[in-house]
Amino acid sequence: MHTVAVLALDQVIPFDLSAPIEVFTRTRLPDGRPAYRVRICAPQEEVDAGAFRIRAPYGLEALAEADTIILPGTADPTRPLPEEVREALLAAAAHGTRIASVCAGAFVLAATGLLDGRRATTHWVAAQLLAERHPEVTVDPDVLYVDEGQFLTSAGAAASLDLCLHMIRKDHGSAVAADAARLSVMPLEREGGQAQFIVHALPPSPTGATLEPLLRWLEENADRDLTLDDIAARAGMSSRTLNRRFREQTGTTPLQWLHRARICRAQYLLETTAHPVERIASQTGFGSPTAFRDRFKRVVGTSPYAYRRAFQGVRGPDSGALGGEVA
């Protein structure tokens, strides 16, 4: 089982600490087994978390046993990094452990030198300070998160959800990540230039909402050439009323929701099959491969072919070689 170690330092920001714990702890594999083992560790027995204090069950030795290390931010990002923490992180990195920071946790990661010569992000309020303190790091304040392979950084605490879902999809594929996204009740749209790496999970159907049956129907019929009038007729209401209720319950419009569902389905097919783009365009309700490519690039930020190459490691058994596909 993949082990995630979340490092709690003094003055740890509670939200930064709890968000990845919640996401990884609740993630389940298709057969219902937990996808991750989460361990909270600290350099000392008790940690100051501002409004309260916490006792971490593991010490720094847990970092050496982890597959992924999460570094939450602290209230004072300029506070010197304890040498024993720095050494433990460098040792883990030398063994290939994936290390990801949340919000101001980028200061912790940067203090080890592991971000030197790399691109990174942090909360926009602290981005200038990070750039000044660590000029060897290329700081991008305009993205939700940055994936540099072994080292990843996220913006504000909420962006850690996007980053966690991204890592889950790389580890276990789209279906597992989509379930984790629904449990996290992720917004349907996320602003940010790192769109090609954001998990575009199927828009969640709000349980108990009056539109829930309609949303299920849209998912099941996303391959059809549906108009707003078609959707309104299915819902048994006027287009105007449908638009209003859709915004109230999902935060978006019916057609935007449908387009996102189609893109989600396309991402899944690109990851788990060897179907050519032309077939996927048809399977996901786009009128032509050109329309599909244009919409996919606008939403995801990259072409279907580039997306498939980036995520080919999580394809399913029905997948095959990329061959001569043109996308």
N, C-alpha and C positions, 0 to 999 in steps of 0.2 A: 504494500500500500504506500502511496506517495505521502511523505511526511512534510508538513508545513510547520516551521518554527516561527512564531511571532515574538519579536524581541521587544520587551518593555523596559525602557530606560526611565530614569527619574524625570518627572515632569511630562510623562507621556500624555499625549492628547487622547482622551477616552474614545472619541469617535474613530480616530485613526486606528486605535487598537482593536476596537470591537467589530468594525465593518468587515475586515478580511476573516476574522474568526467566525463570524456569522455565516458568511458566504461559503467558505470552505467546509465548515462543520456540517452544513445542511445539504451539501452536494451529494447526490446519489448516482450510482451507476445504473444502467438499464435493468439489472437484476435486483436492484434495491440495496446493494451493499454500499457502505460509505466509500466515497471516492478518495477521501483524504483523512489522514490522522493529523490533528492539530495540537501543537504543544506551545504553551506560553512559557517563555524563559526570560530570565533577568540576571544581571551580574551580581545582584544581592537579594537577600530573602524578601525584603519589603520594598515596594516601589511607590513613590509619590505620584499620584495621578490627579493632582489638583484638588478636586472636591472630595476625594477619598483616597485611600491607600489600597494597594493590592499585594497579594502574596503569590508570586509565580511558582508553580510546582516544579519547574526545571531551571537549572543554571545554564551557564554558557556552553556546557558540554553538549547540550541538545543541538547546538548549531552544527556541530560536526556530524550529527546523525541525520540532518534534515536534507530533503531534496530541494526544498524551496525555503528561503528565509524572507520574512516580511519585516520591514523597518518602519514602524509608525513614526509620526512626527512628534516633536516635543515642544513645550511652550516656549523655550528659549533655544532656537536653533543654533545660536552662536556658542552655546556651552561646549567646552572642550570634550572630545570623545575620550572616554576612559581607554587607556592603553590596552587593557585586557580584552575590551570589546573590539577594538581595532584589530588586534592580533587574531581573535577568533573569526572575525569576518574575512580577513585576508586568507586564513587557513582554509575556510570553507570555499572561498572563491577559487583557490588553487586546486581544489578537488572537483571543480566544475559545478558547484551548487548554484542554483538560480537565486538571485537576490533582487528583491523588488522593494521600492520605497513608497510610502504613502505620504503625500503632501510634503510637509517640512522634513520628513524622513530622508529626503534627498540630501540634506545637509550631512546626515550621518553617513550615508553612502559615499558622498563626495569627500568627506574627511578621511576616508580610507585610501583615497587615490584611485579607486577602482573606476571612477567616472572620467578620469583624465583622458582627454582626446575623444570623448564620446558626447553624444547629444543627450540631454536630460530635460526634465521639466519639474516644476513644483507649483505650489499655490502662487497665483499671479502676484499677490501682495509681497511675497518673499523672493520672486524671481530675480529682481535686480540685485538683492543682497547676495543671493547664491552666486550670481555671475561675478560680483565684486570679490567675494571671498574665495572663489574657485575659478579663476580666469582660464584654467585649462579645460573647463567644461563648457560645452556649447549649450547654453540655456535657452530653451524655447518656451516662452510663457503662454503661447496661443493654442496649446493642444491639451487634450484630456490626459494623455499619457504617451510615453515613448518606450518602444521595445527595441533594445539594443542587443537582443539575443540573450546572453546570460544575465544582463543587468537591465532592469526595467524601473521606470519612475512614473509616478502619477501626480496629477495636479491636486486640487483640494480633496478633502476626504471622500466626498461623494464620487469623485473620479476613480477612487480605489475600487468601486464596484465594477466599473468598466474594465479596469485592469485585471481584476480577479476573474471576471468572466472570460476575458481574452486568454488568460493562462489556462483556465479550465477547458476552453475549446481546443487549445493546442495540446493539452494533455489527453483529453477524452472525446473530442469531437463536438459537433454542433448540437446533437440531440441532448447530451448531458448539459451543455452550456445553456441551451434554451430553457430547460427545466430550472436550472439555477437562476436564470434571469427572471422567470415568472415568480419564483419564491422571493426574489429581491424586489419585485414590483417595479422593475425598471421603466423609466419613461419611454414612450415610443420614439421620440426624437432626442438625440444628444448632439449638442453643438460641439464643434471642434474639428480641427484640421486632420486629426489622426483617424479619420473615418474608415480608412481601409482596414484598420485593425480592430475596430469596435465590433463587439458581438451584436449583430442585428438579429436578435431572437424574435421569434414570431410574436407579434403584438399580443399582450396578455388579455385574456377574456376575463373581465371583472366578474368573479363569481357572485351570483345573486342579482347582477344587473339585468335590467329589462332587455338589453341588447345581446345578452349572452348567446341565445340561440342563433341570432343573426350572425354574430361573429364566427360561430362554429360553421355556419353555412358558407360564409365567405371563405374561410380556410379551405373547406372541402371543394369549393368551386372556383378557386383562384385561377384555374387554367382557362376559364370561360371569358369571353369578351363581354364583360359586364359594364353597364352604364349606371349612372346615378339613379336613373328612373327604374332600371331593373332591380337595383338594391332596395329602393323605396317601395316598389311593388311587393317584393318579398317580405319587407317589414310591415306592410299594410299601413303605410303612412305617407304623407306628402314628402317631397324631396326637402322642402324647407324644414319641416319638423324633424326629419331624419338627421339632417345636418346639425340641428341644434342639439338633439339628444346625443348624437355621436360625440360632439365636442364636450358635452357635460360628463359623459361616462368614459371616454377614451382620450380626450384632449386633442383629438385630430378629426379630420373629415373622413367620410366613408371611402372615398377614392384614394386618399393618402394612406389609409389603413390597408386597403387592398394592395396598393403598390408595395408597401412594406412587406406584407405577407408573401407577395410574389418574389420579392428579392430574397427573403429568408429561405423560401423554398429553393430558389436558384442557388444560394450559397450551399445549402445542404446537398444538392445534386452535384455541384462542382466538387465538393469535398468527398462525396461517397460513391460517385459513379464515374465512368469514363465516357459518358454521353457527350457528343459534340455540342457546341454552343447552339447550333440550329435546333437540335432536338430539345434542349433545355428551354430555349425561348418559347417553343410550342407548348411544352409541359407546364410552363409557368404563366401562360396567358398573354404573352407579349405578341404583338401583331407580326413582328419580323425580327430576325437576328439583329438588325441594325438598331431597332427600337430598344431591344433588350440590352445591347451593349451600351447604348447611350444612357438609359435609365440606371443600369448597374453602376456605371462609372460615376454618375451624379450622386448616387446614394452611398456607395461603398468607397469611392475615391480611387478605384483602380479598375482595370479591365477584367472580364471574367477569366481570361487565360492567366493573367498575372496573379489573380486571386487563387486560382487552382494550384499554381506552382507554389505559392506561399504556404498553402495549407494542405498540400498533398500528403503530408505525414500523418494526417488524421482521417484519411479516406477509409472507407469500409471495404468489405470483401468483394463488392460488386465492381470496385474500381479497377482500372487497368492503366496501361501506359498512356502518356499524353499523346503520343504519336504525332501526327502532323496537324493536329487541331489548330485552327486559326481563330483567334478571338480578338 
